[in-house]
Amino acid sequence: MKSKKNPKVDLENKRSIFFLIGMAVTMMALIITVNWKTYEQRIMEFGDLDLFVDEEVVEQTVRQKRKPPPPPPPPEQISVVEEIVDLQEELIIESVEVDQDDEIEDVDFFGEETDEVLQFAVVENKPVFPGCENERSEADREACFQRMMSRHINNNFKFPEISRSMNSQGVIVVNFIIEKDGSISAVRVLRGVDEALDAEAIRVIKKLPKFEPAKQRGRPVRMSFNMPINARIQ
């Protein structure tokens, strides 16, 4: 014979189970409620954002600080020392080759100008400077002529003191005629520097020795020659 359970006792035994089930349901409801609110709040937060920002962007200019200029250097102190310098001046006289056909404006004239004077470049046989007679060819005699002319000027030209004191120097172009007998005439300055130097150049040219005259077709002729003299102090 089965014993009958008291319904109250049976309900009392299941009370703890119901309590646990109720607690579980309550906790689940609470969790769902909390999660639902958080999700809703997040949606609202995103809804408040303005995703399309159309604002003018102003670039900020960064000004670089300029470095101040460096201070000026202190003035140099110059000490003045008295010193006596012994200057030795060397006179240099150089002959300069020029085209004998070039026309140069006359500056001064000495002597008489005569007709039938040939230019150096056109005569068949150039005048021969004393000492150049033994040169074999016409070209050798012409080179010897130029060399001996330069030597004569270097040995005889004396730089005027007044020109030296004024530091006056430069190229003097002297023109002269070698006559049919080989003598020098019509000495003149075509381009000068100063009166003293020009006069000295004329003096030296007039001291030239007698030449063997220039010849054209075997006959002596009068010939004009330009002699540049570079007179400078070094």
MIRO-908033 format. One line per field, with one value per residue: residue number from 1; residue in one letter; x, y, z of N, C-alpha, C in turn. Coordinates in steps of 0.2 Angstrom, whole numbers. Last residue first. Layout:
MIRO-908033
nr <- c(NUM/...)
rest <- c(A/...)
n_u <- c(X/...)
n_v <- c(Y/...)
n_w <- c(Z/...)
ca_u <- c(X/...)
ca_v <- c(Y/...)
ca_w <- c(Z/...)
c_u <- c(X/...)
c_v <- c(Y/...)
c_w <- c(Z/...)
***
This chain:
MIRO-908033
nr <- c(234/233/232/231/230/229/228/227/226/225/224/223/222/221/220/219/218/217/216/215/214/213/212/211/210/209/208/207/206/205/204/203/202/201/200/199/198/197/196/195/194/193/192/191/190/189/188/187/186/185/184/183/182/181/180/179/178/177/176/175/174/173/172/171/170/169/168/167/166/165/164/163/162/161/160/159/158/157/156/155/154/153/152/151/150/149/148/147/146/145/144/143/142/141/140/139/138/137/136/135/134/133/132/131/130/129/128/127/126/125/124/123/122/121/120/119/118/117/116/115/114/113/112/111/110/109/108/107/106/105/104/103/102/101/100/99/98/97/96/95/94/93/92/91/90/89/88/87/86/85/84/83/82/81/80/79/78/77/76/75/74/73/72/71/70/69/68/67/66/65/64/63/62/61/60/59/58/57/56/55/54/53/52/51/50/49/48/47/46/45/44/43/42/41/40/39/38/37/36/35/34/33/32/31/30/29/28/27/26/25/24/23/22/21/20/19/18/17/16/15/14/13/12/11/10/9/8/7/6/5/4/3/2/1)
rest <- c(Q/I/R/A/N/I/P/M/N/F/S/M/R/V/P/R/G/R/Q/K/A/P/E/F/K/P/L/K/K/I/V/R/I/A/E/A/D/L/A/E/D/V/G/R/L/V/R/V/A/S/I/S/G/D/K/E/I/I/F/N/V/V/I/V/G/Q/S/N/M/S/R/S/I/E/P/F/K/F/N/N/N/I/H/R/S/M/M/R/Q/F/C/A/E/R/D/A/E/S/R/E/N/E/C/G/P/F/V/P/K/N/E/V/V/A/F/Q/L/V/E/D/T/E/E/G/F/F/D/V/D/E/I/E/D/D/Q/D/V/E/V/S/E/I/I/L/E/E/Q/L/D/V/I/E/E/V/V/S/I/Q/E/P/P/P/P/P/P/P/P/K/R/K/Q/R/V/T/Q/E/V/V/E/E/D/V/F/L/D/L/D/G/F/E/M/I/R/Q/E/Y/T/K/W/N/V/T/I/I/L/A/M/M/T/V/A/M/G/I/L/F/F/I/S/R/K/N/E/L/D/V/K/P/N/K/K/S/K/M)
n_u <- c(555/549/549/547/547/547/546/550/547/555/558/571/578/588/600/596/590/577/581/588/594/611/619/620/629/621/611/608/595/589/592/585/572/571/572/560/551/554/550/537/529/525/519/520/530/543/556/570/576/589/604/613/614/612/598/593/580/570/559/548/544/533/534/525/529/529/532/534/540/553/556/555/566/576/575/584/593/599/609/607/594/597/605/597/587/595/599/587/583/594/593/581/586/596/587/580/591/605/617/626/636/631/628/637/625/610/604/588/581/576/563/551/540/541/546/542/551/550/548/552/555/555/568/567/553/538/525/514/504/496/501/498/507/517/524/518/530/539/547/561/562/570/570/578/574/577/577/573/574/563/560/546/536/521/506/494/477/464/448/434/425/411/394/385/374/356/345/335/318/307/294/277/266/249/237/223/207/194/177/167/158/157/147/143/140/132/121/120/129/121/111/117/121/109/105/114/111/98/101/109/99/89/97/100/87/83/92/88/75/78/85/76/67/75/76/63/60/68/63/51/49/46/34/26/27/19/8/3/10/9/4/11/4/4)
n_v <- c(496/508/508/509/502/508/505/512/511/518/520/522/524/512/506/492/480/481/490/490/500/502/498/512/519/519/530/542/544/536/544/555/550/546/559/565/557/559/573/574/557/548/547/542/547/557/557/560/563/550/541/533/526/532/533/533/528/538/535/536/528/527/522/516/521/532/542/545/557/553/549/561/567/559/548/534/532/521/512/499/498/501/491/480/483/482/469/462/467/462/449/447/451/441/430/433/432/422/423/437/446/458/463/473/486/480/483/485/472/471/475/484/483/485/498/509/522/538/549/564/569/579/584/585/579/581/573/565/557/542/528/515/500/494/488/482/480/474/484/484/490/494/496/500/497/504/500/508/505/511/513/515/516/509/510/498/496/487/485/485/469/465/467/452/444/447/435/424/425/412/409/406/396/398/387/387/383/376/377/363/352/335/323/317/321/311/307/293/288/289/281/269/268/267/255/247/249/244/230/226/227/218/206/206/204/192/184/186/180/167/164/166/156/145/146/144/131/124/127/121/108/105/111/102/91/96/98/85/71/56/40/24/10/-6)
n_w <- c(-324/-335/-353/-370/-384/-400/-417/-432/-449/-463/-481/-492/-508/-516/-528/-539/-541/-539/-526/-509/-495/-491/-477/-465/-452/-436/-426/-420/-423/-413/-401/-403/-403/-390/-383/-388/-381/-368/-367/-371/-370/-381/-399/-415/-424/-425/-437/-447/-460/-461/-462/-476/-487/-499/-500/-483/-473/-463/-449/-435/-420/-406/-390/-377/-360/-346/-332/-318/-316/-315/-328/-335/-329/-334/-348/-351/-365/-377/-381/-380/-385/-398/-403/-401/-411/-422/-422/-425/-438/-445/-444/-451/-464/-466/-466/-478/-488/-482/-475/-467/-468/-464/-452/-449/-451/-459/-475/-482/-492/-509/-513/-504/-496/-483/-482/-495/-504/-509/-518/-509/-492/-478/-467/-449/-439/-432/-423/-426/-439/-438/-448/-458/-461/-467/-457/-442/-429/-415/-404/-393/-376/-362/-345/-331/-315/-299/-283/-268/-252/-240/-223/-213/-200/-198/-190/-188/-187/-182/-189/-179/-176/-187/-181/-176/-187/-187/-179/-188/-188/-185/-195/-193/-199/-202/-203/-213/-210/-218/-216/-214/-214/-210/-208/-196/-180/-168/-163/-166/-157/-146/-149/-149/-135/-129/-134/-128/-114/-113/-116/-105/-95/-98/-98/-84/-79/-84/-78/-65/-65/-68/-56/-46/-50/-48/-34/-30/-35/-26/-14/-15/-15/-2/-1/-9/-1/10/4/1/7/-1/4/1/-5/0)
ca_u <- c(552/553/546/551/543/552/543/553/544/555/555/566/576/582/599/598/598/580/575/589/589/604/620/617/627/627/612/615/600/589/595/592/574/570/577/566/551/555/557/542/530/523/524/516/523/539/550/567/569/586/597/612/613/619/602/594/587/571/564/549/548/534/536/528/525/532/529/532/533/550/556/550/559/575/575/578/594/593/610/613/595/592/607/603/585/592/604/591/579/593/598/581/581/598/592/577/587/598/616/620/638/633/624/638/632/613/608/594/580/582/566/558/539/538/551/541/548/552/550/548/556/551/564/570/560/542/530/514/510/495/500/498/502/513/527/517/524/537/541/558/560/569/569/576/578/573/581/571/578/564/564/551/540/528/510/499/482/469/455/438/428/418/400/388/380/363/348/341/324/310/300/282/271/256/240/230/212/201/183/170/160/159/149/148/139/139/123/116/131/128/110/114/126/113/101/114/118/99/96/111/105/88/94/105/91/79/92/95/76/74/89/82/65/72/82/67/57/70/70/51/51/52/39/27/30/26/11/5/7/13/2/9/8/0)
ca_v <- c(490/507/507/512/501/508/506/508/513/512/522/517/527/516/508/499/480/479/488/490/495/504/496/505/520/519/524/539/548/534/537/556/553/542/554/568/557/552/570/577/564/548/549/541/545/553/560/556/564/557/542/537/522/531/529/536/526/536/538/534/533/525/528/515/519/527/542/538/557/556/544/556/570/559/555/536/534/525/520/501/496/506/498/481/482/488/474/461/469/469/452/445/455/448/430/432/438/423/420/432/439/457/457/467/484/483/478/487/476/469/468/483/482/479/493/506/515/534/542/560/569/574/585/584/582/580/578/569/561/549/531/522/504/497/494/482/483/474/481/486/485/497/491/503/494/504/500/505/507/505/516/510/520/508/513/501/497/491/483/488/475/464/469/459/444/447/442/425/426/417/407/411/396/400/391/385/389/374/380/369/356/342/327/314/325/313/314/298/289/293/288/271/268/273/260/247/251/251/234/226/231/225/208/206/210/198/185/188/188/171/163/170/163/146/146/150/137/124/130/128/111/103/114/109/91/94/104/90/77/61/46/30/16/0)
ca_w <- c(-320/-329/-347/-365/-378/-394/-411/-426/-443/-458/-475/-489/-502/-516/-521/-538/-541/-546/-530/-517/-498/-492/-484/-468/-459/-440/-430/-419/-426/-420/-402/-403/-409/-395/-382/-390/-388/-370/-365/-375/-368/-374/-393/-409/-426/-420/-434/-441/-459/-462/-459/-470/-481/-497/-505/-489/-475/-470/-452/-442/-423/-413/-395/-383/-365/-350/-338/-320/-317/-309/-323/-336/-329/-326/-345/-348/-358/-374/-381/-377/-378/-394/-403/-397/-404/-421/-421/-419/-432/-445/-441/-444/-461/-465/-461/-472/-486/-485/-481/-467/-470/-471/-454/-445/-451/-453/-471/-480/-487/-504/-515/-507/-503/-485/-480/-489/-503/-504/-520/-513/-499/-481/-473/-455/-439/-438/-423/-420/-437/-438/-441/-458/-457/-471/-460/-449/-432/-422/-405/-399/-381/-369/-351/-337/-320/-305/-289/-274/-257/-245/-229/-216/-204/-196/-195/-185/-192/-180/-189/-184/-173/-184/-186/-175/-183/-190/-179/-184/-191/-182/-193/-194/-194/-205/-198/-212/-210/-214/-219/-211/-220/-207/-213/-200/-187/-172/-161/-169/-164/-146/-148/-155/-141/-128/-135/-135/-117/-112/-120/-112/-95/-98/-104/-89/-77/-86/-85/-67/-63/-72/-63/-46/-50/-55/-39/-29/-38/-33/-15/-14/-21/-4/3/-11/-7/11/7/-4/9/1/1/6/-6/0)
c_u <- c(557/550/551/547/548/547/547/550/548/552/554/564/571/582/592/596/600/587/578/582/590/600/612/620/625/624/617/616/607/594/595/595/582/573/577/572/557/555/558/549/536/523/521/521/518/532/547/561/566/579/595/605/613/619/609/598/588/579/566/555/549/538/537/528/529/527/533/529/530/542/552/550/554/568/573/578/587/594/604/614/602/593/603/605/591/590/601/596/583/588/597/587/580/593/595/581/583/595/610/619/632/634/626/633/633/621/612/598/587/582/571/560/546/539/548/545/547/548/554/551/552/552/561/565/563/548/534/519/509/502/501/497/503/507/523/519/524/531/540/552/558/568/566/575/574/578/577/576/576/569/566/554/546/532/517/504/488/475/460/445/433/421/406/393/382/368/355/344/330/317/304/289/276/261/248/233/219/205/190/176/162/161/150/151/145/137/129/117/127/130/116/113/123/118/105/110/118/106/97/107/108/94/92/103/97/83/88/95/83/75/85/85/71/70/80/73/60/66/71/58/52/54/46/33/31/30/18/9/8/8/6/8/5/4)
c_v <- c(489/501/506/512/503/508/504/510/508/515/516/520/523/519/513/502/487/481/487/487/495/498/497/504/512/519/524/532/545/538/535/549/554/544/548/563/560/553/564/574/567/554/547/542/545/553/555/560/559/557/549/538/526/527/527/531/528/534/535/538/531/530/525/521/517/525/537/538/550/556/547/550/565/562/555/543/537/526/524/509/499/504/503/488/483/488/481/466/468/471/459/449/453/452/437/433/438/430/422/430/434/450/456/461/478/481/482/483/479/474/466/476/482/478/486/500/513/527/538/553/564/574/579/585/580/583/576/574/565/552/539/525/511/501/497/488/482/476/480/481/487/491/495/497/497/501/500/506/504/508/510/513/515/512/512/504/501/491/488/486/478/470/467/461/451/447/442/432/427/419/413/409/401/400/392/390/386/380/379/371/363/346/334/318/322/316/316/305/293/293/292/279/271/273/267/253/251/253/241/230/232/229/216/209/211/204/191/189/190/179/168/170/167/153/148/151/144/130/129/131/118/106/111/113/98/94/102/96/82/67/52/36/21/6)
c_w <- c(-314/-326/-341/-358/-372/-388/-405/-420/-437/-452/-470/-482/-499/-509/-521/-531/-540/-546/-537/-520/-506/-495/-486/-475/-462/-448/-435/-423/-426/-424/-409/-404/-409/-402/-388/-389/-391/-378/-368/-373/-372/-371/-386/-403/-420/-423/-429/-438/-453/-460/-460/-468/-475/-490/-503/-494/-482/-470/-459/-445/-430/-417/-402/-388/-371/-355/-343/-327/-319/-310/-317/-331/-330/-325/-338/-345/-356/-367/-378/-377/-375/-387/-398/-397/-399/-413/-420/-417/-425/-439/-440/-440/-453/-462/-460/-466/-480/-483/-485/-474/-469/-473/-462/-447/-446/-453/-465/-475/-485/-499/-510/-508/-507/-492/-483/-488/-496/-503/-514/-515/-503/-489/-476/-461/-446/-437/-429/-420/-431/-435/-442/-451/-457/-467/-464/-453/-439/-424/-413/-401/-387/-373/-357/-342/-327/-311/-295/-279/-263/-250/-234/-223/-207/-202/-193/-191/-189/-184/-186/-183/-178/-181/-183/-179/-182/-185/-183/-184/-186/-185/-190/-191/-196/-199/-201/-208/-208/-215/-215/-215/-217/-213/-211/-205/-191/-178/-165/-168/-168/-153/-148/-154/-147/-133/-134/-137/-124/-115/-119/-117/-102/-98/-104/-96/-82/-85/-87/-74/-65/-71/-68/-53/-50/-55/-46/-33/-36/-37/-23/-16/-21/-11/0/-7/-10/5/8/-2/4/3/4/2/-1/0)
***
